[in-house]
Amino acid sequence: MNSLTDPDLNSEITKDSAPKSRYFAGWNMVAAAFVVNSISVGFFFYSYGVFLKVLSVEFSASRLEISMGLTISHVVGSLLAPMLGQAIDKYSLRLIMTLGTLSVITGFIAISLADTLTEFYLAIGLFLAIGTSSMGMQSSVKLVANWFILKRGTALGVATM
């Protein structure tokens, strides 16, 4: 049979005959990105100052020395960003965000077990910096951008607020 005589091959799919699905998972992805950003940015970066005095007492260090942990994290995250961007384009976003989440969990556990300032710096510089970078802004922006075209700006604004 050729396409001229086969009615199934000649039938057109119109808007009326296409299956109707009203479910759009994009806004769920925005909610997921919002939660991930709240954890990676909120729990670590914005709450750091709240624990500054307690950490200073715990490690018998000045507040400047404790603040260096955040600086180390930013430097490591900045150096990691280009490689992370390439990895996000090449590998599964779900895998990268999952590994980032596991790294953040490991980092918080390592901080709770740290006895010296050096151990504290290593936990922040290795696990938390890598984890928050991997599960944070770059990944969540890519996640939301994959789902939206027309309302991309609104979706990104909601996800990052």
C-alpha positions as CSV (number, residue, x, y, z in Angstrom):
1,M,0.0,0.0,0.0
2,N,1.1,3.5,-0.7
3,S,0.3,6.7,1.0
4,L,-2.4,7.6,-1.6
5,T,-4.5,4.6,-0.9
6,D,-3.9,4.1,2.8
7,P,-6.5,6.2,4.7
8,D,-4.4,6.1,8.0
9,L,-1.4,7.7,6.3
10,N,-3.5,10.4,4.7
11,S,-5.4,11.4,7.8
12,E,-4.3,14.7,9.3
13,I,-4.0,15.4,13.0
14,T,-5.8,18.6,13.7
15,K,-6.0,20.5,16.9
16,D,-9.5,19.1,17.5
17,S,-8.4,15.5,17.0
18,A,-5.2,15.7,19.0
19,P,-5.3,14.3,22.6
20,K,-6.0,17.0,25.1
21,S,-3.8,17.2,28.1
22,R,-4.1,20.2,30.5
23,Y,-1.3,19.1,32.8
24,F,1.8,21.2,32.5
25,A,4.7,20.2,34.8
26,G,6.6,23.4,34.2
27,W,5.2,25.2,37.3
28,N,6.1,22.1,39.4
29,M,9.7,22.6,38.1
30,V,9.5,26.2,39.2
31,A,8.4,25.1,42.7
32,A,11.2,22.5,42.8
33,A,13.7,25.2,41.7
34,F,12.4,27.5,44.4
35,V,12.9,24.9,47.1
36,V,16.4,24.0,45.8
37,N,17.4,27.6,45.7
38,S,16.0,28.2,49.2
39,I,18.2,25.3,50.5
40,S,21.3,26.1,48.6
41,V,21.2,29.8,49.0
42,G,19.1,30.4,52.0
43,F,20.2,27.7,54.3
44,F,23.9,28.2,53.6
45,F,24.7,31.7,52.4
46,Y,22.0,33.8,54.0
47,S,22.0,32.0,57.3
48,Y,25.8,32.1,57.7
49,G,25.8,35.3,59.6
50,V,23.3,33.9,62.1
51,F,25.8,31.2,63.1
52,L,28.9,33.4,63.0
53,K,29.1,34.2,66.7
54,V,28.4,30.6,67.7
55,L,31.0,29.2,65.2
56,S,33.5,31.8,66.5
57,V,33.1,30.5,70.0
58,E,33.1,26.8,69.0
59,F,36.3,27.1,67.1
60,S,37.9,29.7,69.3
61,A,38.4,31.9,66.2
62,S,37.8,35.4,65.3
63,R,34.7,36.3,63.3
64,L,37.0,37.2,60.4
65,E,38.5,33.6,60.5
66,I,35.0,32.2,60.5
67,S,33.9,34.5,57.7
68,M,36.8,33.2,55.6
69,G,34.8,30.0,55.2
70,L,32.2,31.8,53.2
71,T,34.9,33.4,51.1
72,I,36.5,30.1,50.4
73,S,33.1,28.7,49.4
74,H,32.6,31.6,47.0
75,V,36.1,31.2,45.4
76,V,35.6,27.5,44.9
77,G,32.2,28.0,43.5
78,S,33.5,30.7,41.1
79,L,36.3,28.4,39.9
80,L,33.9,25.5,39.5
81,A,31.2,27.5,37.6
82,P,32.6,27.1,34.0
83,M,33.1,23.3,34.5
84,L,29.7,23.0,36.0
85,G,28.1,24.8,33.1
86,Q,29.7,22.3,30.7
87,A,28.6,19.4,32.9
88,I,25.0,20.7,33.0
89,D,25.0,20.8,29.2
90,K,26.5,17.4,28.8
91,Y,25.0,15.2,31.6
92,S,21.7,14.7,33.2
93,L,20.5,17.7,35.2
94,R,18.8,15.3,37.6
95,L,22.1,13.5,38.3
96,I,24.0,16.8,38.8
97,M,21.4,18.2,41.2
98,T,21.3,14.9,43.1
99,L,25.0,14.7,43.5
100,G,25.0,18.4,44.6
101,T,22.4,17.6,47.2
102,L,24.4,14.6,48.5
103,S,27.5,16.9,48.7
104,V,25.5,19.5,50.7
105,I,24.3,16.9,53.1
106,T,27.8,15.5,53.5
107,G,29.1,19.1,54.0
108,F,26.6,19.8,56.8
109,I,27.5,16.5,58.5
110,A,31.2,17.3,58.1
111,I,30.8,20.7,59.7
112,S,28.9,19.2,62.6
113,L,31.9,16.8,63.2
114,A,34.7,19.4,62.6
115,D,37.0,19.9,65.5
116,T,39.4,22.4,64.0
117,L,39.1,25.5,61.8
118,T,40.9,23.6,59.0
119,E,38.3,20.9,59.0
120,F,35.6,23.5,58.9
121,Y,37.3,25.2,55.9
122,L,37.6,21.8,54.1
123,A,34.0,21.0,54.7
124,I,32.8,24.3,53.4
125,G,35.4,24.5,50.6
126,L,34.9,21.0,49.3
127,F,31.4,19.7,50.1
128,L,29.3,22.8,50.5
129,A,30.8,24.9,47.8
130,I,30.6,22.0,45.3
131,G,27.1,21.0,46.5
132,T,25.5,24.4,46.5
133,S,27.0,25.2,43.1
134,S,25.8,21.9,41.7
135,M,22.2,22.1,43.0
136,G,21.9,25.9,43.1
137,M,21.4,28.7,40.6
138,Q,23.0,27.3,37.5
139,S,21.1,24.0,37.7
140,S,17.8,25.5,38.7
141,V,17.9,28.2,36.0
142,K,18.6,25.5,33.4
143,L,15.7,23.4,34.9
144,V,13.2,26.2,34.6
145,A,14.5,27.4,31.2
146,N,14.0,23.9,29.8
147,W,10.2,24.1,30.6
148,F,9.4,27.6,29.5
149,I,9.5,29.8,26.4
150,L,6.8,32.4,26.7
151,K,6.7,32.9,30.4
152,R,10.4,32.2,31.0
153,G,11.2,35.5,32.7
154,T,8.2,35.2,35.1
155,A,9.1,31.5,35.9
156,L,12.7,32.4,36.6
157,G,11.7,35.3,38.7
158,V,9.5,33.1,40.9
159,A,12.1,30.3,41.1
160,T,14.8,32.7,42.3
161,M,12.9,35.0,44.6
